[in-house]
């Protein structure tokens, strides 16, 4: 039985790895072509390559569930095409045992996805975006449409570049009082040390009555509840954050009485990502034992791609719908996973 487990594992792991590498290669080429329009003096072709390479972990994380789906269809399909699955069943190996044989090697990919999502992607995405923004000159632009916006109490803040470790470039702050703009400032460089943010080369514009005054300060302390750890969360999209960071930031947003639905949704999506991957594996196994038992490999791949697109489409529709209509994000995440599990179990019971 140990040899049989290893044989099935080799077939599945090899197929999943091949699909993942192929998809990442196509993704790399597409992103490289997309970056060619942005090339300029400081943002060279080499910088574009570095930017894309830093983004590969996130691409691998996003494509992993669908690579597992198609890889399992290819790996198990090759065993079914050579009648090896029939021989296993004839030798007394149950469908449930074969399902477990497939799930065990897939757990390696699920573990890889957890490591990428929790420890690699948040840092890699922040480094990639900050390097690109600096190379394109966004850090020196005031009142630009680019960057990240944040609200704290009666102040709206825009960060052009957020680097790891408490280094900010191009920070615009807008303070309001009774619904009117009271003060606006732009800082080229902000650094965090001794528990306080220190602004350098600050241009301040005060709006008092009908008068407008400006002043420039070499340095200024900025006291805020924002820490480098919280800004590391703000720097990248919710889907690129770790589960722990999302949980902490949701708590911070609730303390500030700000909307946290988007981050709640991302939290549940990342937390249940392993279950989503397992549900797609179950679908792949049920297809091979059921309607795709005697079809060609091309048909299996096509079916996997179509089903993966459908799964992604349902996720993309339900997630934003939970934010717009106000139903729990957990429900939006669980519905497509539950449908996959139910559909897979029904097909497997028919095949058993």
N, C-alpha and C positions, 0 to 999 in steps of 0.2 A: 504493500500500500504506500510505503514511503517513496518508492521509485515512481509510482503513478502520480503521487502528489507533485513530485519534482518535474515530471514530464508535462503535466498540465500547467504548472507554474511557468515553465520555460516558454511554452507556447503563448500564454497570456501576456507575460511581461515583455517578451520580444515584440509582440504585435502592438501593445500599448506604447512602448518606447518608440517604435518606428513611426506610429501615427503622430505622437507628440512632437518628435523631431521634425517631421514633415510640416506640420502645422506651424511650428515656431519658425521654420525656415521661410515659409510663405509670408508669415506675419512680419519677419525681419525685412524682407524685400519690400513689402508694401509700405512699412514705416520709413524705410530709407528713401523711397521715391517721394513720399509725402514731405520729408524734411528738405529735399533739394530746393524747394522754393524759398526756404528761410535762410539759405546760406548767405553770409555776408563776411565782412572783414574779420571779425573776431569769432563768429560762429562758422568755423571751417567744416570741411567734409569730415575731418578727423573728430571734431567735437560732436558732429551729428552721429557718428558711429558710436562714440562713447555714450551719448544720450540714449540711443536705442538699446545698447547692451545693458545699461542700468535698468531699462524697462523690461528686459526679458523675464526676470522672475515673476513680475505681475502677469505677463502674457501667459507664462506656463501655468500659473495658478488659475487663471480664468479658463484656459482651454483644457485643463486636466480632466474634469468630469466627462467632457465630450470625447476626449482622446481615449479615456477608459471605456466608454460605451462602444466606440467604433473598434478599438483594439480587442475588446472581448468578443465582438462579433466576428472579427477576422481570425483571432486565435482559436476560438471554439468552432468557428465555421470550417477552418482547415481540418480540425479533428473530426467534425461531422462529415466533411467531404470524403475523407479517407475511411469512413465507417468505424473509426476508432471509438467514438462515443457509443455506437451500437454494441461494440465488443465489450466496453465497460459495463453497459447495462446488462448484457447477457451474462457477464461474470458476476453479477449480483451487486454491483455498485448502484446505490439508489440515486435518484435525482437530487435529493437533499445533500448527499455526500459530495456530488459533483459541484453543486452550488458552493459548498464550503471550500472545495479545492480551488475554485476560481476566486473566491473572496479573499482567501489568505494572501496570495501575492498582490491583490489589489490594495490590501491594507498598507503595503509599502508605499504605494502612490498616494494614498490618503494621508499617511504620515508625512510624506514629502510636502504635500499641499499645506498641512498644518504648520510645518517648519517655515515654509516660504511666507505664509500669511501672517505668522506671528512675529518672526524675527528678521526676515530679509526684506520683504516688500516695503514696509513703512520707511526704513532707512534708505533703500535703493531709490524709491520714488522721489524722496525729498532731495537727495543728492542730484538726481537727474534733472529735476525741475529747476533747482537753484543754479546749477552749472549752466543750463541753457539760458535762463533768464539773465544771468550776469553777462554771458557771451553776447546776447542780443542787445544788451544795454538797457534792459528794463529797470535795473536797480537805480538808475540816475534820473528816471522820469517821474515827475510829479503829476498827480491827478490822471494817471493812466487807467485805461479800462482793464488792463491786465492785473494779475496778482490775486490776492485773497482778501475778502472783506470779513470783518468781524465787528460785532456790537457788544459793548460792555456798559451797562447802565445808560447814561445819556450821551455816550461817546461812540462814534462810528470810526473804525480804524481800517486802513487798507495797507497791506503788506505786499510790496512788489516782489521781494525775495526773502524767503525764510530758510536759513541754512541750519544744519544740525548743530546743537551745542549752544544755542542762544546768541546767534548772530543774525541781525536783520539788515536788509538794504532797502532803502526807499520806503519810508513809513509815513503815511499821511493820516493825520488825526483830525476829526471834526467833532467839536463839542457843542451840544445844543442846550438851550435853556428855554423852557416854556414854548417849545416847538420852533424856536428861532436859532439860527446859527450864531454862536457866540465867539468861537475861536477856531481857527484852522491852522495847522502846522505841518511842515514837511521836514523830515530828517533823512539825511543821506545814509547814516550808519547808526545802528543801535546795538549795544552789546550788554550782555547780562553778567554781572559779577557782584559779589558781596550782597546777594539777595535783592538787588535793585537793577532795573534797566537804566542804562546811561546813554542818552542821546548826544550825538555830535553834529555840529554844524546845523543848528535848528533855525528854520525860518518860520516865524509866527505872525499870523494875521489876526488882529482883533476887530470884531464887529461890535462897536458900542454906539448905540443910537444911530445917527446918520453918518458917523465918522468911521473911517477905516484906517487903522494904524498897523504898521509892520515893524518888526524888530528881528534881529538875528543874534542868537546866542551861541557861543562856542560849545557849551555843554549844558545839559539839563537832565535831572533825574526824573524818571517816569515810574510812579508808584501805581501798580495795577495787580489784580489777582491773576493775570496771565503769567504763567511760568514757561520756561523753555520747553518743558514736557507737553504742556497744553498747546503751545504753538506748533510743536512737531506734529500734533494731530490736525491742527488747522491747515498746515502746509500742503497736505495731500488729500485727495477725495476720500469720503467715508469708506468706500469699498477697498481702499488700499491700507486701511488701518488694522491694527491687531484687535483681537476681541477685548483684551484688557483695556486698551486705550479707548476704544469705543464706549465701554461701560463707564469709565471715569469721565469721559467728555459729556456723556448724556447726563450724568449727575451734575456736572458744572453748568450745563445749559439750563437744567431745571432750577438750579439756584439763582440763575440770572433771569428766570422767567422767560426764556427764549424757546423757540420751537426746536424740538429734538426728534421729530418723527423720522427724518432722513437718516439720522445716525442710529436710531432704534432699528430701522429696517436693515441697515448694513450690519448691525450687531447680530441679528437673528439669521441673516443670510450666511455670515461667516461661521457662526456657531453650528448651524445645521448643514454646512457644506459637505462634511463627511457622510451624513445621512443621504444627501442628494446624490452623491457619487455612488453610494451603495445601491440606491434605488435604480440608477441607470444601469448598473451591473446586473441587477436582477432582471431588468427588461431585456438586456442583451442575451442573458442565459435563456430566458423564456422564449425569445424569438428563435434561437438556434434549435431548441427542442420542439418548437411549435411551428409557426407559419413559414419560417426561413430554414427549415431542416434540409430541404433538397433543392435550394436555389443556388445560383452562381455566386461567387465571391463579390462580383460587382453589384449585384442586387442587395447583398447584405450591407455593403458599404453605403450604398445609396439610401437604404432604409435607415441605417444608423445616423447618417447626416440629416435626413428629413426629421427623424424623431428628435435628434438633438436640437435642431432649429426650433421645432415646436415647443420643446421643453423650455428653451431659452425665451421664446416669445411669450409663453404663459407667465414665466417669472417676471419678464419686463413689463407686462401689463398689470399684473396683480400688485407688484411692489409699489409703483407710483399711485395706483388706485387706492391703496391703503392710506397713503398720505393725504390724497385729495378728499376721500370720502370718510376718513376717520375710523376705519375698522382696524383691529390690532395687526401690526406688521407680522406677528408670529403666524397668524392665520394665512396671510398672503404667502409666506414662505412654505408653510406646511402643505397647502393645497396641492401644488404640482408634485411634491414629494410623495404625498399620500396617494395620489392618483397613480403614480408610477408603481409604487409598492403593491397597490391593490391589483392593478392590471397584470403585473408580473406574477403575483401569487396565483391569480386565476388561470393564466396560461400554463404555469408549471403544474398545477393540480390536474389540468387536462392531459398534460404529457406524462404524468407519473403513472 
